[in-house]
Amino acid sequence: MTLVRFLACLALSLPLALAAGADEVQKPNKIERAANRTAKGVERTVKRTGNWAERTGNRAGKAAERTVDKTENWVKKKLE
């Protein structure tokens, strides 16, 4: 009788223990942490590369404008 009562209490308390354990937030494992770090690194690299491309494009555009301006000024001086 005591064994049956013990097993019944155990069977009833098991779902409660599992439900309480499921609420805890587990720390991601080593592979997930590495994947998250890699993803963040890739995002930073993409952002840096995009910023570099934008700066380089702006510099190239400004350099072309300066060249055009200098050439126009040189042509004006020669034609005067």
N, C-alpha and C positions, 0 to 999 in steps of 0.2 A: 504494500500500500504506500509506503513512504517513497519507494523508488518510482512508482507511478506518479505520485504527487510531484516529486522532484523533476521528472521528465516533462510533466505538463507545464510547470513553471518555467522550465528551460525553453520549451517550445514557444510559450507565450512571450518570453522576454527577448528571444532572438530577433524578431522583426524590429523591436524597439531599439535594440543595440545597433542593428544594421542601419536604421533610419538616422540615428544620431551620428554614426560614423560617416554617412554620406554627406552630411552638411559641412564637414570640415573641408577646407580648400587645401588641396595637396600642392606641394611645390612641384613644378614641372621637372621631369627627369633630365639627365645630362644631355641626351640627344635633343630634346625640345629646347633646352636653354641654348645649346649650340646653334640650332636652327634659327632661333630668335635673334641671336647675336649676328649671325651671318646675314639675315634679312635686314637688320638695322645697318650693317656695314654696306650692303649693296645700295640701300636707299641713300646713305650719305655719299657714296661714290657717284651715284647717278646725279644727285643734286650738285655736287662739286663739278662734275663734268659739264652739266648744263650751264652752271654759272660761268665756267671757263669758256665754253663755246659762245655764250652771249657776250662776254667781255672781248673775246677775240674778234667776233663779228663787228662789234662797235668800233674797235681799234682799226680794223681793216677799212670800215666805212669812212672813218675820220681821216685815215691816211689817204684814201682815194680822193676825198674832198680837198685835202690840202694840196695834193698833186695837181688836181684840176685847177685850183685857185692859182698856184704858182705858175702853171703853164699858161693860163689866161693872162696873168700879169706879165709874163715874159713876152707873149705874143703882142700884147698892147704896147709894151716898151719898144719892141722891134718895129712895129708899124707906125709909131709916132715920128 
